[in-house]
């Protein structure tokens, strides 16, 4: 697959109705692991899944649901009406499991990723209390990261985090990459080889973000304008983002590859900017645990 702006941006197919409104398969993306879909259900509607040979992470974007699984049931999962109003709930399930999600609020939105695995792990419900907030960067490169399935989570390959970038700010900056598996002489991981999906939400209609994806030899070098419910593929290379002024940008990152890790390398041409950061944007955090009381 040739990775250019047109192929790395997967436009939303959201009509406002129930069903899948964003979708990426590993075959479509031209890579080995990551599959992703975002779906909307109305109150009383259900969607059933068999994980088969995949592990699965499902993040509740907004609304409340009951989840019946082959390992037991989870009631009243979710609280926030949308991603800008609270912290995340999620469910992790390993291979050869079944689960069914039923919307118990007027509208439910969730996003799932699934990747092939040959290992088994316990079913795990992630609640806001399990999601740690990190404020990363500085100045107008400040952003918030909520861990969902962070590095060290008890699974095989999947990493999932959500990122909030305030109006006019940059994130994934300085540009970094994770496309080569590198270890030092002691076996410590320096960089993982990861496939990555960015699934976008913008807090007001008409908003957008720009994302560049480029590698060292510029065989990949594209700039994508992502709007609400659009998806950007990052097969390799550096991938900075900037949020349009006046809009808060949210993206859900799903990653999978050579390690359950976010080990990465900065673009050396931009690494110097870290030395200019003297403060963290006071607008952060956008969402926090105090919203869950």
Backbone torsions as a table, in degrees:
resi	resn	phi	psi	omega
1	UNK	NA	137.0	177.2
2	UNK	-91.3	121.7	-177.0
3	UNK	-92.9	106.1	176.3
4	UNK	-130.3	175.0	-176.3
5	UNK	-53.0	-41.6	-174.9
6	UNK	-70.2	-28.9	-178.5
7	UNK	-94.1	-20.7	178.7
8	UNK	-85.7	-14.1	176.0
9	UNK	-102.4	119.8	177.1
10	UNK	-108.0	108.6	-174.5
11	UNK	-72.4	146.2	176.3
12	UNK	-62.3	147.2	172.8
13	UNK	-116.1	35.2	-175.5
14	UNK	-76.1	120.7	175.5
15	UNK	-104.7	-1.3	-175.8
16	UNK	90.1	-7.1	-178.6
17	UNK	-89.2	173.1	172.2
18	UNK	-65.0	156.2	176.7
19	UNK	114.0	-173.5	-177.4
20	UNK	-76.0	130.1	179.1
21	UNK	-120.1	-2.0	172.5
22	UNK	-152.4	139.9	-172.0
23	UNK	-159.0	136.0	175.2
24	UNK	-141.7	129.5	172.9
25	UNK	-104.9	156.4	177.2
26	UNK	-59.4	-38.8	177.8
27	UNK	-63.1	-43.1	178.5
28	UNK	-62.9	-38.8	-177.3
29	UNK	-78.4	-17.1	-179.7
30	UNK	76.6	29.3	178.4
31	UNK	-132.0	-168.3	-166.5
32	UNK	-102.0	-27.5	-164.0
33	UNK	-119.4	-57.7	-162.8
34	UNK	-76.7	129.3	167.2
35	UNK	-125.4	148.5	-176.1
36	UNK	-152.3	146.4	172.2
37	UNK	-149.9	145.5	172.6
38	UNK	-117.5	138.9	-171.5
39	UNK	-138.0	150.9	173.4
40	UNK	-119.1	136.1	173.0
41	UNK	-125.9	147.4	172.3
42	UNK	-94.9	164.4	-177.2
43	UNK	-50.4	129.0	178.6
44	UNK	88.6	-14.4	178.2
45	UNK	-79.9	150.5	-176.8
46	UNK	-131.2	158.2	175.1
47	UNK	-142.5	127.9	-175.9
48	UNK	-111.3	146.4	-175.9
49	UNK	-136.4	140.6	164.5
50	UNK	-113.9	122.4	-174.0
51	UNK	-73.5	-23.7	179.3
52	UNK	51.9	-119.2	-175.3
53	UNK	-94.7	20.5	-175.9
54	UNK	-121.5	149.4	162.9
55	UNK	-90.4	153.0	-169.9
56	UNK	-136.5	136.4	171.8
57	UNK	-123.3	124.4	-179.7
58	UNK	-119.4	121.0	-177.5
59	UNK	-106.9	127.2	176.7
60	UNK	-79.7	113.8	-179.6
61	UNK	-81.4	-36.7	178.9
62	UNK	-169.0	142.7	179.9
63	UNK	101.5	-176.6	-175.1
64	UNK	-130.2	146.4	-177.8
65	UNK	-149.1	162.2	165.6
66	UNK	-105.3	140.7	-179.7
67	UNK	-125.4	116.6	173.6
68	UNK	-95.9	130.2	-178.8
69	UNK	-132.5	165.5	175.4
70	UNK	-69.3	-8.6	177.2
71	UNK	-110.5	11.8	-178.8
72	UNK	123.6	172.9	-174.4
73	UNK	-110.4	149.6	176.5
74	UNK	-125.6	123.3	-176.4
75	UNK	-104.4	147.9	173.6
76	UNK	53.7	51.5	178.4
77	UNK	-85.8	124.1	-178.3
78	UNK	108.6	157.0	175.2
79	UNK	-148.4	-46.4	-173.4
80	UNK	-65.7	138.2	175.1
81	UNK	-71.6	-23.6	177.7
82	UNK	-157.9	171.9	-172.5
83	UNK	-69.7	-15.1	-179.3
84	UNK	-92.3	8.2	-173.9
85	UNK	-123.8	12.8	179.6
86	UNK	165.7	-177.1	-175.4
87	UNK	-91.1	163.4	-170.2
88	UNK	-87.0	151.1	162.9
89	UNK	-113.3	148.6	178.6
90	UNK	-155.6	161.2	176.3
91	UNK	-129.4	129.9	173.0
92	UNK	-106.6	133.3	173.7
93	UNK	-135.6	142.4	-179.9
94	UNK	-88.1	-168.5	-175.0
95	UNK	-69.6	159.1	174.0
96	UNK	58.7	40.9	177.3
97	UNK	-121.1	163.4	174.8
98	UNK	-127.0	142.1	170.6
99	UNK	-150.2	154.6	179.9
100	UNK	-133.9	126.4	-179.8
101	UNK	-102.8	128.6	177.5
102	UNK	-123.1	124.2	179.3
103	UNK	-70.1	129.0	175.8
104	UNK	-113.3	-1.0	171.2
105	UNK	-109.0	169.9	-176.6
106	UNK	-59.4	-34.3	176.7
107	UNK	-140.4	142.3	177.2
108	UNK	-133.0	131.3	172.5
109	UNK	-124.6	136.7	176.6
110	UNK	-146.3	157.2	176.9
111	UNK	-127.5	136.0	-179.5
112	UNK	-122.8	146.6	166.2
113	UNK	-126.9	152.2	178.3
114	UNK	-144.9	140.4	-177.8
115	UNK	-137.6	149.2	-179.9
116	UNK	-65.2	144.3	178.3
117	UNK	-147.3	154.6	172.6
118	UNK	-119.2	20.2	-177.9
119	UNK	-128.1	158.3	-179.1
120	UNK	-116.8	139.8	179.3
121	UNK	-139.0	159.1	-178.6
122	UNK	-70.7	151.0	171.0
123	UNK	-65.7	134.3	-174.4
124	UNK	-138.3	126.8	173.2
125	UNK	-92.9	125.4	176.8
126	UNK	-99.3	126.4	178.2
127	UNK	-113.5	169.8	176.7
128	UNK	-53.7	-34.8	179.8
129	UNK	-63.1	-24.8	179.6
130	UNK	-87.6	-8.5	-173.0
131	UNK	-98.1	109.2	179.4
132	UNK	-84.6	141.1	178.7
133	UNK	-96.8	132.8	173.0
134	UNK	-124.1	129.8	171.9
135	UNK	-98.4	117.6	-171.1
136	UNK	-116.6	152.9	175.9
137	UNK	83.7	-156.1	-179.2
138	UNK	-171.3	163.1	-178.5
139	UNK	55.3	-138.0	179.2
140	UNK	-86.8	19.2	165.8
141	UNK	-113.5	23.4	176.0
142	UNK	-81.6	142.1	176.6
143	UNK	-156.0	166.8	-178.8
144	UNK	-112.9	135.5	176.7
145	UNK	-121.1	125.1	173.5
146	UNK	-103.7	121.4	176.3
147	UNK	-74.7	133.1	176.1
148	UNK	-116.5	-65.1	165.7
149	UNK	-116.8	78.5	-175.5
150	UNK	-76.4	172.7	172.3
151	UNK	-53.6	133.8	-176.4
152	UNK	96.9	-8.9	176.5
153	UNK	-63.2	147.9	-174.0
154	UNK	-79.8	77.9	177.6
155	UNK	-151.8	-176.2	-176.4
156	UNK	-88.4	-62.6	-171.8
157	UNK	-124.2	-30.0	-167.1
158	UNK	-70.0	134.9	164.8
159	UNK	-120.0	135.5	178.3
160	UNK	-138.7	126.3	174.6
161	UNK	-139.7	156.7	171.9
162	UNK	-119.2	143.8	-171.4
163	UNK	-126.9	135.5	177.4
164	UNK	-115.8	124.3	-179.5
165	UNK	-118.1	112.8	-177.9
166	UNK	-64.0	162.9	178.1
167	UNK	-44.6	124.8	175.0
168	UNK	79.6	-2.6	-176.4
169	UNK	-91.1	162.5	173.8
170	UNK	-102.9	150.9	171.0
171	UNK	-141.5	175.8	-167.6
172	UNK	48.8	43.7	-173.1
173	UNK	-136.3	138.3	1.9
174	UNK	-61.8	156.9	-177.7
175	UNK	-53.4	134.3	-179.6
176	UNK	-131.6	164.0	179.3
177	UNK	-137.5	159.7	172.8
178	UNK	-149.1	77.9	-175.2
179	UNK	-131.0	7.5	176.9
180	UNK	-137.2	135.5	176.5
181	UNK	-86.1	114.9	-177.9
182	UNK	-127.0	135.3	173.5
183	UNK	-129.3	150.3	176.3
184	UNK	-83.0	-176.6	-174.9
185	UNK	-63.4	-22.3	179.8
186	UNK	-94.2	4.0	178.8
187	UNK	86.1	8.1	177.3
188	UNK	-76.7	135.2	-176.2
189	UNK	-74.9	124.2	178.1
190	UNK	-99.1	-34.8	179.5
191	UNK	-155.5	138.1	176.7
192	UNK	-103.4	155.5	177.0
193	UNK	-97.4	103.0	-170.1
194	UNK	-125.1	141.0	163.8
195	UNK	-88.3	147.2	-175.8
196	UNK	-143.6	141.3	175.0
197	UNK	-118.2	134.8	169.7
198	UNK	-109.5	117.1	175.7
199	UNK	-110.0	120.9	-168.0
200	UNK	-100.3	143.1	162.8
201	UNK	-133.1	143.0	178.9
202	UNK	-120.3	143.0	-168.7
203	UNK	-74.6	-17.4	178.4
204	UNK	-138.1	150.1	178.7
205	UNK	-57.2	143.9	178.1
206	UNK	89.4	-10.1	-179.4
207	UNK	-75.8	165.3	-179.2
208	UNK	-162.2	167.9	172.1
209	UNK	-132.3	153.7	170.6
210	UNK	-105.6	138.8	175.2
211	UNK	-132.4	131.5	174.1
212	UNK	-105.5	139.0	173.4
213	UNK	-126.7	121.1	-177.4
214	UNK	-150.2	152.7	176.4
215	UNK	-116.7	178.0	-171.4
216	UNK	-63.4	-38.9	-176.9
217	UNK	-92.7	3.8	177.3
218	UNK	62.1	21.3	170.0
219	UNK	-68.5	-21.1	167.0
220	UNK	-120.7	125.4	176.0
221	UNK	-161.6	91.7	-177.9
222	UNK	-129.4	151.1	174.2
223	UNK	-121.9	125.6	-177.0
224	UNK	-118.0	138.7	171.5
225	UNK	-99.2	111.2	-175.7
226	UNK	-103.5	127.6	175.0
227	UNK	-106.9	-170.3	-177.6
228	UNK	-57.4	127.3	176.2
229	UNK	71.4	11.6	171.2
230	UNK	-81.7	160.2	-178.7
231	UNK	-128.7	136.8	175.2
232	UNK	-115.3	133.7	177.7
233	UNK	-94.1	134.6	175.2
234	UNK	-121.3	91.9	-179.3
235	UNK	-76.5	-30.7	177.1
236	UNK	-169.7	172.2	173.6
237	UNK	87.4	-178.3	-178.4
238	UNK	-83.4	152.8	-170.1
239	UNK	-152.5	63.4	179.5
240	UNK	-71.5	158.7	-177.5
241	UNK	-133.2	145.0	169.9
242	UNK	-133.0	136.1	-177.9
243	UNK	-92.5	132.7	179.5
244	UNK	-59.4	142.5	179.5
245	UNK	-60.2	135.5	179.9
246	UNK	95.7	-6.9	-175.4
247	UNK	-131.4	140.1	170.9
248	UNK	-92.2	128.9	-179.6
249	UNK	-101.6	132.3	172.6
250	UNK	-115.1	138.6	165.9
251	UNK	-139.6	141.7	174.6
252	UNK	-97.0	120.7	178.0
253	UNK	-99.3	123.4	166.0
254	UNK	-110.7	133.7	179.6
255	UNK	-135.6	150.7	173.8
256	UNK	-160.3	148.1	178.7
257	UNK	173.0	-132.5	-169.3
258	UNK	-75.5	-15.0	-179.9
259	UNK	-157.1	153.1	175.0
260	UNK	-84.0	79.9	-166.5
261	UNK	-157.9	162.1	171.0
262	UNK	-117.2	20.8	-179.6
263	UNK	-57.8	129.5	-172.5
264	UNK	-146.7	172.2	177.9
265	UNK	-127.5	132.6	176.3
266	UNK	-74.5	152.2	169.0
267	UNK	-66.9	116.5	-175.8
268	UNK	-59.6	-22.7	179.6
269	UNK	-68.6	-20.3	-175.4
270	UNK	-120.3	0.7	-175.2
271	UNK	-60.8	-28.0	-176.5
272	UNK	-61.5	-23.8	-174.0
273	UNK	-65.1	-22.6	179.2
274	UNK	-59.0	-30.8	-179.7
275	UNK	-72.5	-9.0	-179.4
276	UNK	-95.5	-5.7	-175.6
277	UNK	-82.1	117.1	-178.3
278	UNK	-114.1	-8.3	-179.9
279	UNK	-156.0	160.9	173.5
280	UNK	-102.8	135.9	-177.7
281	UNK	-50.4	122.0	-177.0
282	UNK	-69.1	-8.6	176.0
283	UNK	-72.6	-12.3	180.0
284	UNK	-93.1	149.2	-0.9
285	UNK	-77.8	151.3	176.0
286	UNK	-73.4	-45.2	174.0
287	UNK	-122.3	156.7	-176.0
288	UNK	-157.2	169.9	-175.9
289	UNK	-66.8	-23.7	177.7
290	UNK	-63.8	-18.5	177.0
291	UNK	-74.2	-12.7	-172.3
292	UNK	-93.2	-0.2	-178.0
293	UNK	-71.1	NA	NA
